[in-house]
Amino acid sequence: MAFDKERMTRKLSELKKVIVIIIILLLFNFYFAWRYFETKRAFSQIKEITSANINEDVLNFTKFFIDNVIKVDREVSLETRLKMENEVRNLNDEQILKAWENFVNSQTEDEAQKNIRELLLILINKIKK
């Protein structure tokens, strides 16, 4: 079997093309992996910011609730009740809404006090997140 220089040159040329294509594909893979992790990090930061806004809303409602329900010695006005009802619904949190409805639908003073404690515990836990 004789050494065929032209054939070997062709095979070497094809091998070089395959290696170049593999290197290009690896570079694309590294680039897309880098972009994926950058995007994932950005979404994580956006989620934290959004979560902070929700917690701020809960904090604002909690302060309003304490100032207008717990600290007062008189009956809560209809306007204040409506405002609180709207703010609770704007929080878009089923757990808070359920605790609020339990409080609003309380039949006795003892039941209302129990439901206030439940509501405040839920609000505090939502603020901490």
BAVEX-730991 format. One record per residue: residue number from 1; chain; y, x, z of N, C-alpha, C in turn. Coordinates in pm, whole numbers, plus 50000, padded with zeros to 5 digits. Layout:
# residues N
+-----+-----+-------+-------+-------+-------+-------+-------+-------+-------+-------+
: seq : mol :   n_y :   n_x :   n_z :  ca_y :  ca_x :  ca_z :   c_y :   c_x :   c_z :
+-----+-----+-------+-------+-------+-------+-------+-------+-------+-------+-------+
: NUM :   A :     Y :     X :     Z :     Y :     X :     Z :     Y :     X :     Z :
...
+-----+-----+-------+-------+-------+-------+-------+-------+-------+-------+-------+
//
This chain:
# residues 129
+-----+-----+-------+-------+-------+-------+-------+-------+-------+-------+-------+
: seq : mol :   n_y :   n_x :   n_z :  ca_y :  ca_x :  ca_z :   c_y :   c_x :   c_z :
+-----+-----+-------+-------+-------+-------+-------+-------+-------+-------+-------+
:   1 :   A : 49884 : 50084 : 50000 : 50000 : 50000 : 50000 : 50124 : 50089 : 50000 :
:   2 :   A : 50202 : 50071 : 49902 : 50318 : 50157 : 49884 : 50439 : 50099 : 49956 :
:   3 :   A : 50526 : 50185 : 49993 : 50648 : 50146 : 50061 : 50743 : 50085 : 49959 :
:   4 :   A : 50781 : 49959 : 49983 : 50871 : 49888 : 49891 : 51008 : 49879 : 49956 :
:   5 :   A : 51096 : 49969 : 49915 : 51229 : 49980 : 49976 : 51311 : 49853 : 49952 :
:   6 :   A : 51305 : 49797 : 49836 : 51384 : 49678 : 49804 : 51340 : 49559 : 49889 :
:   7 :   A : 51209 : 49543 : 49905 : 51155 : 49433 : 49986 : 51195 : 49449 : 50132 :
:   8 :   A : 51187 : 49569 : 50184 : 51224 : 49596 : 50323 : 51374 : 49572 : 50344 :
:   9 :   A : 51455 : 49608 : 50247 : 51599 : 49586 : 50257 : 51630 : 49437 : 50260 :
:  10 :   A : 51561 : 49358 : 50179 : 51578 : 49215 : 50177 : 51538 : 49152 : 50311 :
:  11 :   A : 51425 : 49194 : 50364 : 51378 : 49140 : 50493 : 51475 : 49178 : 50605 :
:  12 :   A : 51524 : 49301 : 50601 : 51619 : 49347 : 50702 : 51749 : 49266 : 50692 :
:  13 :   A : 51790 : 49237 : 50569 : 51910 : 49156 : 50546 : 51890 : 49015 : 50600 :
:  14 :   A : 51775 : 48955 : 50577 : 51744 : 48823 : 50629 : 51740 : 48824 : 50782 :
:  15 :   A : 51682 : 48928 : 50839 : 51676 : 48942 : 50984 : 51816 : 48952 : 51043 :
:  16 :   A : 51904 : 49025 : 50979 : 52042 : 49037 : 51025 : 52112 : 48900 : 51023 :
:  17 :   A : 52088 : 48823 : 50915 : 52147 : 48690 : 50906 : 52097 : 48600 : 51019 :
:  18 :   A : 51968 : 48607 : 51048 : 51911 : 48526 : 51156 : 51971 : 48568 : 51290 :
:  19 :   A : 51984 : 48697 : 51313 : 52043 : 48746 : 51438 : 52189 : 48701 : 51451 :
:  20 :   A : 52264 : 48708 : 51343 : 52404 : 48663 : 51345 : 52411 : 48514 : 51377 :
:  21 :   A : 52325 : 48435 : 51314 : 52323 : 48291 : 51340 : 52287 : 48264 : 51487 :
:  22 :   A : 52189 : 48337 : 51540 : 52150 : 48319 : 51681 : 52266 : 48354 : 51773 :
:  23 :   A : 52335 : 48463 : 51744 : 52450 : 48503 : 51828 : 52560 : 48397 : 51822 :
:  24 :   A : 52587 : 48346 : 51702 : 52690 : 48241 : 51688 : 52650 : 48117 : 51767 :
:  25 :   A : 52524 : 48077 : 51757 : 52478 : 47960 : 51833 : 52486 : 47983 : 51984 :
:  26 :   A : 52453 : 48102 : 52029 : 52466 : 48135 : 52172 : 52612 : 48127 : 52217 :
:  27 :   A : 52702 : 48179 : 52133 : 52844 : 48172 : 52168 : 52891 : 48027 : 52177 :
:  28 :   A : 52848 : 47944 : 52083 : 52882 : 47801 : 52090 : 52827 : 47738 : 52218 :
:  29 :   A : 52704 : 47773 : 52254 : 52644 : 47719 : 52377 : 52725 : 47760 : 52499 :
:  30 :   A : 52765 : 47887 : 52506 : 52846 : 47933 : 52620 : 52981 : 47861 : 52623 :
:  31 :   A : 53040 : 47844 : 52505 : 53169 : 47776 : 52498 : 53156 : 47632 : 52547 :
:  32 :   A : 53057 : 47558 : 52498 : 53041 : 47418 : 52537 : 53000 : 47405 : 52683 :
:  33 :   A : 52922 : 47497 : 52735 : 52888 : 47495 : 52878 : 53014 : 47517 : 52962 :
:  34 :   A : 53096 : 47612 : 52919 : 53221 : 47639 : 52991 : 53311 : 47515 : 52988 :
:  35 :   A : 53326 : 47451 : 52872 : 53407 : 47330 : 52860 : 53351 : 47216 : 52946 :
:  36 :   A : 53219 : 47204 : 52950 : 53155 : 47100 : 53030 : 53191 : 47118 : 53178 :
:  37 :   A : 53178 : 47239 : 53230 : 53206 : 47262 : 53371 : 53356 : 47249 : 53402 :
:  38 :   A : 53441 : 47288 : 53309 : 53585 : 47268 : 53328 : 53619 : 47119 : 53334 :
:  39 :   A : 53561 : 47042 : 53244 : 53586 : 46898 : 53241 : 53531 : 46832 : 53367 :
:  40 :   A : 53414 : 46874 : 53409 : 53354 : 46819 : 53531 : 53442 : 46848 : 53652 :
:  41 :   A : 53498 : 46969 : 53659 : 53587 : 47005 : 53769 : 53714 : 46920 : 53764 :
:  42 :   A : 53768 : 46898 : 53645 : 53889 : 46817 : 53631 : 53863 : 46673 : 53674 :
:  43 :   A : 53750 : 46616 : 53633 : 53716 : 46479 : 53675 : 53698 : 46471 : 53827 :
:  44 :   A : 53643 : 46575 : 53884 : 53625 : 46579 : 54029 : 53761 : 46576 : 54099 :
:  45 :   A : 53857 : 46651 : 54047 : 53991 : 46651 : 54106 : 54059 : 46515 : 54089 :
:  46 :   A : 54041 : 46454 : 53974 : 54098 : 46321 : 53950 : 54038 : 46220 : 54047 :
:  47 :   A : 53908 : 46230 : 54068 : 53841 : 46139 : 54161 : 53895 : 46155 : 54303 :
:  48 :   A : 53920 : 46280 : 54345 : 53977 : 46304 : 54478 : 54115 : 46245 : 54490 :
:  49 :   A : 54196 : 46260 : 54385 : 54332 : 46206 : 54387 : 54327 : 46054 : 54394 :
:  50 :   A : 54240 : 45993 : 54315 : 54226 : 45848 : 54316 : 54178 : 45800 : 54452 :
:  51 :   A : 54084 : 45871 : 54509 : 54033 : 45835 : 54641 : 54144 : 45844 : 54746 :
:  52 :   A : 54228 : 45944 : 54734 : 54340 : 45959 : 54828 : 54435 : 45841 : 54817 :
:  53 :   A : 54460 : 45791 : 54695 : 54547 : 45676 : 54676 : 54488 : 45551 : 54740 :
:  54 :   A : 54359 : 45532 : 54724 : 54293 : 45417 : 54784 : 54305 : 45426 : 54936 :
:  55 :   A : 54281 : 45544 : 54990 : 54291 : 45561 : 55134 : 54433 : 45538 : 55183 :
:  56 :   A : 54531 : 45576 : 55105 : 54670 : 45551 : 55141 : 54698 : 45402 : 55144 :
:  57 :   A : 54643 : 45328 : 55049 : 54659 : 45183 : 55048 : 54597 : 45120 : 55172 :
:  58 :   A : 54479 : 45167 : 55209 : 54412 : 45116 : 55330 : 54495 : 45149 : 55453 :
:  59 :   A : 54548 : 45270 : 55456 : 54632 : 45312 : 55568 : 54756 : 45224 : 55579 :
:  60 :   A : 54821 : 45197 : 55466 : 54940 : 45111 : 55467 : 54907 : 44970 : 55515 :
:  61 :   A : 54795 : 44915 : 55469 : 54756 : 44782 : 55515 : 54726 : 44784 : 55665 :
:  62 :   A : 54656 : 44887 : 55710 : 54622 : 44896 : 55853 : 54748 : 44899 : 55938 :
:  63 :   A : 54845 : 44978 : 55898 : 54971 : 44985 : 55973 : 55040 : 44848 : 55973 :
:  64 :   A : 55046 : 44785 : 55857 : 55108 : 44652 : 55847 : 55035 : 44552 : 55936 :
:  65 :   A : 54903 : 44556 : 55936 : 54822 : 44465 : 56017 : 54849 : 44487 : 56166 :
:  66 :   A : 54850 : 44613 : 56208 : 54874 : 44643 : 56350 : 55015 : 44598 : 56390 :
:  67 :   A : 55114 : 44630 : 56308 : 55252 : 44595 : 56340 : 55277 : 44444 : 56344 :
:  68 :   A : 55208 : 44369 : 56259 : 55238 : 44226 : 56246 : 55136 : 44132 : 56309 :
:  69 :   A : 55023 : 44184 : 56354 : 54924 : 44098 : 56417 : 54895 : 44145 : 56559 :
:  70 :   A : 54865 : 44270 : 56576 : 54821 : 44319 : 56707 : 54938 : 44341 : 56802 :
:  71 :   A : 55049 : 44392 : 56753 : 55162 : 44425 : 56840 : 55250 : 44305 : 56876 :
:  72 :   A : 55235 : 44194 : 56809 : 55324 : 44080 : 56833 : 55266 : 43987 : 56938 :
:  73 :   A : 55358 : 43920 : 57010 : 55316 : 43825 : 57115 : 55330 : 43681 : 57069 :
:  74 :   A : 55371 : 43661 : 56947 : 55390 : 43526 : 56895 : 55293 : 43502 : 56780 :
:  75 :   A : 55290 : 43380 : 56733 : 55201 : 43346 : 56622 : 55252 : 43412 : 56494 :
:  76 :   A : 55158 : 43455 : 56412 : 55191 : 43523 : 56286 : 55242 : 43418 : 56186 :
:  77 :   A : 55353 : 43451 : 56121 : 55414 : 43355 : 56027 : 55327 : 43338 : 55903 :
:  78 :   A : 55348 : 43226 : 55836 : 55273 : 43197 : 55714 : 55303 : 43301 : 55606 :
:  79 :   A : 55427 : 43343 : 55596 : 55466 : 43444 : 55498 : 55391 : 43576 : 55522 :
:  80 :   A : 55381 : 43617 : 55647 : 55310 : 43740 : 55682 : 55161 : 43726 : 55652 :
:  81 :   A : 55106 : 43610 : 55684 : 54964 : 43586 : 55655 : 54935 : 43597 : 55505 :
:  82 :   A : 55022 : 43535 : 55425 : 55003 : 43540 : 55280 : 55016 : 43683 : 55228 :
:  83 :   A : 55111 : 43756 : 55281 : 55129 : 43895 : 55238 : 55006 : 43978 : 55273 :
:  84 :   A : 54952 : 43959 : 55394 : 54832 : 44033 : 55433 : 54713 : 43993 : 55346 :
:  85 :   A : 54701 : 43865 : 55318 : 54591 : 43817 : 55234 : 54597 : 43883 : 55095 :
:  86 :   A : 54716 : 43890 : 55039 : 54732 : 43953 : 54908 : 54702 : 44103 : 54914 :
:  87 :   A : 54748 : 44168 : 55019 : 54723 : 44312 : 55032 : 54574 : 44341 : 55049 :
:  88 :   A : 54504 : 44257 : 55125 : 54360 : 44277 : 55143 : 54289 : 44263 : 55008 :
:  89 :   A : 54326 : 44164 : 54933 : 54263 : 44144 : 54801 : 54296 : 44258 : 54704 :
:  90 :   A : 54417 : 44313 : 54715 : 54456 : 44424 : 54628 : 54382 : 44554 : 54661 :
:  91 :   A : 54323 : 44563 : 54779 : 54246 : 44682 : 54814 : 54116 : 44691 : 54733 :
:  92 :   A : 54069 : 44577 : 54683 : 53945 : 44572 : 54602 : 53827 : 44635 : 54674 :
:  93 :   A : 53809 : 44600 : 54800 : 53699 : 44653 : 54879 : 53626 : 44535 : 54943 :
:  94 :   A : 53502 : 44516 : 54902 : 53423 : 44401 : 54949 : 53404 : 44403 : 55101 :
:  95 :   A : 53380 : 44520 : 55157 : 53354 : 44530 : 55301 : 53479 : 44490 : 55381 :
:  96 :   A : 53595 : 44537 : 55340 : 53720 : 44501 : 55408 : 53747 : 44352 : 55390 :
:  97 :   A : 53728 : 44302 : 55269 : 53753 : 44161 : 55241 : 53663 : 44072 : 55326 :
:  98 :   A : 53537 : 44109 : 55339 : 53443 : 44029 : 55420 : 53486 : 44031 : 55567 :
:  99 :   A : 53524 : 44147 : 55620 : 53569 : 44156 : 55759 : 53697 : 44075 : 55778 :
: 100 :   A : 53786 : 44078 : 55680 : 53909 : 44001 : 55686 : 53879 : 43851 : 55691 :
: 101 :   A : 53789 : 43808 : 55604 : 53753 : 43666 : 55602 : 53688 : 43623 : 55733 :
: 102 :   A : 53605 : 43710 : 55791 : 53546 : 43680 : 55922 : 53655 : 43662 : 56027 :
: 103 :   A : 53755 : 43749 : 56023 : 53866 : 43740 : 56119 : 53945 : 43611 : 56098 :
: 104 :   A : 53979 : 43582 : 55974 : 54061 : 43464 : 55944 : 53985 : 43336 : 55980 :
: 105 :   A : 53855 : 43336 : 55963 : 53775 : 43216 : 55989 : 53721 : 43209 : 56132 :
: 106 :   A : 53772 : 43292 : 56220 : 53727 : 43291 : 56360 : 53760 : 43156 : 56424 :
: 107 :   A : 53665 : 43104 : 56503 : 53683 : 42974 : 56567 : 53740 : 42984 : 56708 :
: 108 :   A : 53706 : 43094 : 56778 : 53753 : 43112 : 56916 : 53830 : 43242 : 56927 :
: 109 :   A : 53902 : 43256 : 57039 : 53978 : 43378 : 57061 : 53886 : 43498 : 57079 :
: 110 :   A : 53774 : 43478 : 57149 : 53677 : 43587 : 57167 : 53619 : 43632 : 57033 :
: 111 :   A : 53588 : 43537 : 56949 : 53535 : 43569 : 56817 : 53641 : 43642 : 56733 :
: 112 :   A : 53766 : 43599 : 56745 : 53875 : 43664 : 56672 : 53893 : 43808 : 56718 :
: 113 :   A : 53886 : 43831 : 56849 : 53900 : 43967 : 56901 : 53785 : 44056 : 56854 :
: 114 :   A : 53665 : 44001 : 56853 : 53549 : 44077 : 56803 : 53568 : 44111 : 56656 :
: 115 :   A : 53614 : 44014 : 56579 : 53634 : 44035 : 56436 : 53749 : 44131 : 56407 :
: 116 :   A : 53852 : 44131 : 56492 : 53961 : 44230 : 56477 : 53907 : 44370 : 56498 :
: 117 :   A : 53824 : 44387 : 56601 : 53764 : 44520 : 56626 : 53681 : 44565 : 56507 :
: 118 :   A : 53601 : 44473 : 56453 : 53518 : 44505 : 56336 : 53607 : 44547 : 56218 :
: 119 :   A : 53711 : 44468 : 56193 : 53801 : 44497 : 56082 : 53869 : 44632 : 56100 :
: 120 :   A : 53919 : 44658 : 56219 : 53986 : 44786 : 56244 : 53890 : 44904 : 56230 :
: 121 :   A : 53767 : 44889 : 56274 : 53669 : 44998 : 56258 : 53642 : 45025 : 56110 :
: 122 :   A : 53629 : 44921 : 56032 : 53607 : 44938 : 55888 : 53728 : 45006 : 55825 :
: 123 :   A : 53848 : 44960 : 55860 : 53970 : 45020 : 55804 : 53981 : 45168 : 55839 :
: 124 :   A : 53952 : 45201 : 55963 : 53959 : 45342 : 56007 : 53857 : 45425 : 55931 :
: 125 :   A : 53737 : 45374 : 55914 : 53636 : 45449 : 55839 : 53676 : 45467 : 55693 :
: 126 :   A : 53743 : 45370 : 55635 : 53788 : 45381 : 55497 : 53902 : 45482 : 55485 :
: 127 :   A : 53985 : 45493 : 55588 : 54096 : 45589 : 55586 : 54041 : 45731 : 55591 :
: 128 :   A : 53934 : 45754 : 55669 : 53880 : 45889 : 55687 : 53820 : 45947 : 55560 :
: 129 :   A : 53775 : 45864 : 55468 : 53703 : 45914 : 55350 : 53792 : 45992 : 55258 :
+-----+-----+-------+-------+-------+-------+-------+-------+-------+-------+-------+
//
